[in-house]
Amino acid sequence: MKKGITLRDRVVKHFFNISGDFDEYKRQEVNRIGTNALLMCIPALLLPPLIAIFWATTSPEYALLGIILFNSIFFGVVVCPYLAIACHRAHLTDNEVDANDMPMAWGHVLKSALGQAIYFAVFTYLLKALLNWFFDGDNFVQQLVSLGNIKGSVLGGIFFGVIMGITNWGRLKKQL
């Protein structure tokens, strides 16, 4: 581990996608954003179980499904966008680069996007084959050579790489 960087700081930097040094300003902003996100989550953690208690008397399966769907939708539609917007407004995700080093930074973004696309394509390719083998009982080797599996994974990898490249390119800021 680097000198002066605790495990907590590394986890927080990774979770909030913070680039550069984790200085006092970034630490205060992360604490503020995290506190606001927690305060948004308290009603969402308390109300659904209370509703599910009454719902479970008639239909326990639907009560469980309702809690799972509510939590997934709440965190996907409310909490995650709030974290992304708040971190962007606080400039926590900006990657400041000297004007002279901008072409090198673009090259790094391109290589990073290509690596992420390959990683995503290989991961989804193997995951699809494994899940089809485990849940559907299909032959694992046939799933590995399935043209549909290969095409879907390659297209997913290309899409993911392009989106990540655009995101990382948008994070680059010229430092004068």
C-alpha positions, 0 to 999 in steps of 0.5 A: 500500500502507498505511504499515507493512503489507508485502505479506507481512502483507497476504497472510497476513491474506487467507489466514488471514482476519484482520480488524483490525490485524495486531499482534504477538499475531496474528503469533505465532499465525499463525506457530505455526499455520503451523508446525503445519500444515507439520509435519502436511504433511511426512509427506503430502508424502513418503509418497504419492510413495514409494507411487506409485513402486511402484504406478506399475510396474503402473498409472501412471494409477492411481498419479497419480490416487491421489496427486491424490486423496490430496492433495486429501482430505488438505488438504480433510479435515485441513489446512483444518479444522485451520487454521479451528479453530486460527484460531477458537480464537486469535480471529484471525477475530473482528471486534470491533465496538462495541455502538453500531455493531452494527446498522451491522455487521449491515447491512454483513454483509448487503450483503457477503453479497448482493455475494458471492452475486451475484459467485458466481452470475455467476462460476458462470454464466459458468464453466458456459457456458465449460466446456460450450462448451470441453469438450463443444462446445456452443454458447456462446450457447445455454449462456448462455440455458440455463434449467438454467444460470441456475437452477443458478447462481442457487441456488448464489449464494443458497446461497453468500450465505447461508453467507457471511452466517452465517459473517460474522455469527458472526464479529461480537463485541461490544466493550464 
